[in-house]
Amino acid sequence: MSVAEPRSPGKRLIARVRAILTAPAATWDEIDQEPATLVGLYLAYVMPLAAIGPVAGFIGVMVFGNPKDGVAFRPPVLHALGAGAAAYLTTLLGVMMLAVVINTFAPSFGATRNQVQALKVAAYSGTAGWLAGIAFIFPPFALLAFLAGIYSLYLLYLGLPKLMKPARGKTAAYVVLAVVATTLISLVVTAVLQPIRRMGEDAGAAAAVTTVPASGGRSVDIAKLEAAGEQIAAAAERAREITPTDPEVLKALLPVTAAGYPRTSVRAGSVGASGASGASAEASYAKGDGTYTLTLTDLGEAGGLAGVATAFNVQSSTENGRRYDRIDQTPEGRMTAESYDSVSKHGSYGLLVATRFMVQAEGDAVPMADLKAAVSGVDLGRLEALAKR
């Protein structure tokens, strides 16, 4: 459905977002033929969607806080607003930077320079990542935003050749250039935002942050990427047909004792947003000064984003001297996310099972080895069986 139809701006935006996520190939063909301007693309599409992540992040940090020294640290409101504004502005700049790279190098790949078409590619390919920015409002779901960013790379892979029309045989190289540019721009944005986010926190914490894409020399599997992307698009189309797992079933999978820590409480319930529903169960464990929460969440079809991440052999690591954050994959191909602060002793470890269930342990004064043991103590085979129903 074309955004040029006479409907309200809000409905046009929603229609385009739904179309690019569920039927990307056909939607890119439509976008290719649409008249557009640089200003119009920014005002009608980029600016509204790019605001989702910063707004959700502001709400999340003010409601849930950031783990610091064993407590939920909430920065001053003005600092949080400033960090959100900086994230928003650098994102807007990043979109234009990507468009400039795509347009500048077009002749090298047999394509014709066209700044509007290049901006279309940069703008619409970012849809999945921007929309999933809502996950930052609830920390346990932050991994979904990362995975959605990988799906945005798949949208870039589909849209670039359709809109810029490179010469036969040069498409793959052009796509790789755009993906590399996207990654580098992301690293630049991270480097700009990290000092801003640290304002108002412990002045003794290390200021230098190193982000290392740990690809291990592995290449992007284009065929695997295409297959995973098609599966995700189909999954988004049938998402409402998925029956969420009964919360009581998830609760029964939470062990009485995990990693040597006795269970102190257990609860379960349904979760939902924007017409999609799921289920979650969690239990609290304690031993001495150590406490943690073990959570099982049915992500439904949203977990399918991990398929694209697998195609990119995704790994990343961020360290600052006292804290590290890592995203990796197990030998079985399961996505993992872990973080630990050596000063506050706050850590978390999450594992995505069958691209549907998130198993996560998060706590204080608990070694990372114990958090991993708690996650491994859940019957993962049972979760895989539930995903096949």
Rosetta blueprint (number, residue, H / E / L):
1 M L
2 S L
3 V L
4 A L
5 E L
6 P L
7 R L
8 S L
9 P H
10 G H
11 K H
12 R H
13 L H
14 I H
15 A H
16 R H
17 V H
18 R H
19 A H
20 I H
21 L H
22 T H
23 A L
24 P H
25 A H
26 A H
27 T H
28 W H
29 D H
30 E H
31 I H
32 D H
33 Q H
34 E L
35 P L
36 A L
37 T L
38 L H
39 V H
40 G H
41 L H
42 Y H
43 L H
44 A H
45 Y H
46 V H
47 M H
48 P H
49 L H
50 A H
51 A L
52 I H
53 G H
54 P H
55 V H
56 A H
57 G H
58 F H
59 I H
60 G H
61 V H
62 M H
63 V H
64 F L
65 G L
66 N E
67 P E
68 K E
69 D L
70 G L
71 V E
72 A E
73 F E
74 R L
75 P L
76 P L
77 V H
78 L H
79 H H
80 A H
81 L H
82 G H
83 A H
84 G H
85 A H
86 A H
87 A H
88 Y H
89 L H
90 T H
91 T H
92 L H
93 L H
94 G H
95 V H
96 M H
97 M H
98 L H
99 A H
100 V H
101 V H
102 I H
103 N H
104 T H
105 F L
106 A H
107 P H
108 S H
109 F H
110 G L
111 A L
112 T L
113 R L
114 N L
115 Q H
116 V H
117 Q H
118 A H
119 L H
120 K H
121 V H
122 A H
123 A H
124 Y H
125 S H
126 G L
127 T H
128 A H
129 G H
130 W H
131 L H
132 A H
133 G H
134 I H
135 A H
136 F H
137 I H
138 F L
139 P H
140 P H
141 F H
142 A H
143 L H
144 L H
145 A H
146 F H
147 L H
148 A H
149 G H
150 I H
151 Y H
152 S H
153 L H
154 Y H
155 L H
156 L H
157 Y H
158 L H
159 G H
160 L H
161 P H
162 K H
163 L H
164 M H
165 K L
166 P L
167 A L
168 R L
169 G L
170 K L
171 T H
172 A H
173 A H
174 Y H
175 V H
176 V H
177 L H
178 A H
179 V H
180 V H
181 A H
182 T H
183 T H
184 L H
185 I H
186 S H
187 L H
188 V H
189 V H
190 T H
191 A H
192 V H
193 L H
194 Q H
195 P H
196 I H
197 R H
198 R H
199 M L
200 G L
201 E L
202 D L
203 A L
204 G L
205 A L
206 A L
207 A L
208 A L
209 V L
210 T E
211 T E
212 V E
213 P L
214 A L
215 S L
216 G L
217 G L
218 R L
219 S L
220 V L
221 D L
222 I H
223 A H
224 K H
225 L H
226 E H
227 A H
228 A H
229 G H
230 E H
231 Q H
232 I H
233 A H
234 A H
235 A H
236 A H
237 E H
238 R L
239 A H
240 R H
241 E H
242 I L
243 T L
244 P L
245 T L
246 D L
247 P H
248 E H
249 V H
250 L H
251 K H
252 A H
253 L L
254 L L
255 P L
256 V L
257 T E
258 A E
259 A L
260 G L
261 Y E
262 P E
263 R E
264 T E
265 S E
266 V E
267 R E
268 A E
269 G E
270 S E
271 V E
272 G E
273 A E
274 S L
275 G L
276 A E
277 S E
278 G E
279 A E
280 S E
281 A E
282 E E
283 A E
284 S E
285 Y E
286 A E
287 K E
288 G L
289 D L
290 G E
291 T E
292 Y E
293 T E
294 L E
295 T E
296 L E
297 T E
298 D E
299 L L
300 G H
301 E H
302 A H
303 G H
304 G H
305 L H
306 A H
307 G H
308 V H
309 A H
310 T H
311 A H
312 F L
313 N L
314 V L
315 Q L
316 S E
317 S E
318 T E
319 E E
320 N L
321 G L
322 R L
323 R E
324 Y E
325 D E
326 R E
327 I E
328 D E
329 Q E
330 T L
331 P L
332 E L
333 G L
334 R L
335 M E
336 T E
337 A E
338 E E
339 S E
340 Y E
341 D E
342 S L
343 V L
344 S L
345 K L
346 H E
347 G E
348 S E
349 Y E
350 G E
351 L E
352 L E
353 V E
354 A L
355 T L
356 R L
357 F E
358 M E
359 V E
360 Q E
361 A E
362 E E
363 G E
364 D E
365 A L
366 V L
367 P L
368 M H
369 A H
370 D H
371 L H
372 K H
373 A H
374 A H
375 V H
376 S H
377 G L
378 V L
379 D L
380 L H
381 G H
382 R H
383 L H
384 E H
385 A H
386 L H
387 A H
388 K L
389 R L
